[in-house]
Amino acid sequence: MKRTPVFIAFDVEDPIHPESDDAVKRLAELLTNAGIPGCFFMVGEKARVLRARGRRDALEALRDHEIDYHGNYWFEFPEVAMVYCERLPWDEAVNKGLEIEVAGLNDVAEITGQFPIAWVQHQGNTGPALAHALRCAGVRVWNGGFGGGGEPLWMMDSLVVSRRNHALDCQGQCLAPDRDPLHPFTKSAVDPDEELRDFQTKFDAELAQGTSHIVILGHPTCWVTAEWWGWYEWSGMTHVNGVDGPGPYPSLRQFRRAQMRTPQDVEAHFTWTSRLYQWLAKRDDVEVMTFAQFADHHPCPEGRWISLADLTHATKQLTTKLDAVQVSESMLSAADALYLLAQTFTYAFEAGAMPKQFQVKRVLGPVEQPYVVSEEVTLKRDGILGACRDLVDYVNRTGRLPAVVKAFYVEVGPAEFAAGLAQALVEQQVTGMIPATVTVKPTTGLPAAAELPFFANYSVGSTNAPPGFRVERMPEQVRWQSWSYRPVMGEA
């Protein structure tokens, strides 16, 4: 029987209320008692608060579980990621992301004793450059995504396990941010039996749809607070994060305490939560796991080698459709495949013979608009040589594809160049000779994967956004990264 992966994920982010520290500890202990793991997405600021408050007990309780990452800051940022990812050129945005987030990653690792395996954006605070920056920093899994969710996939060399369209909420109802702070409302206690039955019904309905995975999502603070604390103060962030760049940081804002749940309500919520974990632990049709375990089920071994015959077989697919291809036991993105083709002909021209084997290299898609020819063009053999050498050198220096390839006097986009190299390799394997010329037709400039919901349905929005903020460039950057898409391989 196929067992559906289930992730119990908590966004651990409230540095204001000490009661939320107790909630983190208690939830970790309930999971340990049930014998199943949790995934705690820790904000760097929250980890620092746990250390400052001397909460060794909470940190010890977390050692049985996976520590993941939820950004360096919880409420106010030196600059909001979705703003600098939209505003800055790619490399500057990547450097900005590393500047802000590496310190948080290291704090979380030092304080908890675990380097985060996965990350998820906080309040829409993301962008493709930040996703790449965190992968460069060593985070392997992205439990977020841009578009419409869907199956797990590889993108920008991150294993993306989306929580969008796959999440079930187990944190209960909190008061909306438009509540009246001058007239506090006391939340009545939940009925543990009713809450558990309602969740079980939703869970079974999600499973019945054949979902690839389920994320059971919660914020530990919601087990003790009756409202989304602080949400009525989000407007203050716009004064320190402008469209054109950050303002003074930090702004030294003051936060009110939230309305707390009654002791009876808190106990009732923990009661049904404990019973939920026991129920999940006994099921044989799901497997509660960590993101590290999931990644191990879908490995991407480093340094894998493939043969010329394997590459040629895969290349035949590229002559009819540009997309990710399976080569032996490896899955290549369109960018990976183009790099190997360019490396093939670079070797052939320099060594006077075709290479027998290749080592797979993971390549980022272009970060500028891919060039597209307006009419069919012919590439000559000597032009192919120079262009292949330039492309291999460019990828080795930058880690990504160029947006345009120049074969002496002929300019083509990476899509047309991939089609030309695929055509040339197939012909060489038949005739034993690299053709003198290859002719390629105009393309869309992108692999077929660009039409997947993940790439086609990009959206970003947040209360963090300053007035006048508009997303224009990032959706295009996301579609360009369809070049780095490949489906997962490994165990079901």
Sequence and secondary structure as in RCSB ss.txt:
>XXXX:A:sequence
MKRTPVFIAFDVEDPIHPESDDAVKRLAELLTNAGIPGCFFMVGEKARVLRARGRRDALEALRDHEIDYHGNYWF
EFPEVAMVYCERLPWDEAVNKGLEIEVAGLNDVAEITGQFPIAWVQHQGNTGPALAHALRCAGVRVWNGGFGGGG
EPLWMMDSLVVSRRNHALDCQGQCLAPDRDPLHPFTKSAVDPDEELRDFQTKFDAELAQGTSHIVILGHPTCWVT
AEWWGWYEWSGMTHVNGVDGPGPYPSLRQFRRAQMRTPQDVEAHFTWTSRLYQWLAKRDDVEVMTFAQFADHHPC
PEGRWISLADLTHATKQLTTKLDAVQVSESMLSAADALYLLAQTFTYAFEAGAMPKQFQVKRVLGPVEQPYVVSE
EVTLKRDGILGACRDLVDYVNRTGRLPAVVKAFYVEVGPAEFAAGLAQALVEQQVTGMIPATVTVKPTTGLPAAA
ELPFFANYSVGSTNAPPGFRVERMPEQVRWQSWSYRPVMGEA
>XXXX:A:secstr
   EEEEEEEEE   S HHHHHHHHHHHHHHHHHT   EEEE HHHHHHHHHTT HHHHHHHTTSEEEE  S SS
  SS HHHHHHHS HHHHHHHHHHHHHHHHHHHHHHHSS  SEE  STT   HHHHHHHHHTT  EES  SSS  
S EEETTEEE   TTTEEE S   B TTS TTS        HHHHHHHHHHHHHHHHHTT S EEEEE GGGGTB
SB TTGGGGGGGGGTEETTEE SS          B  HHHHHHHHHHHHHHHHHHHH SSEEE  HHHHHHHS  
 TT EEEHHHHHHHHHHHTT  S EEETTEEE HHHHHHHHHHHHHHHHHHSS  SEEE    B  SS     SS
 EEEEHHHHHHHHHHHHHHHHHHSB  S EEETTEEE HHHHHHHHHHHHHHHHHHSS  SEEEE    SS GGG
GSHHHHT     TT  TT    SHHHHHHHGGGG EE  S  
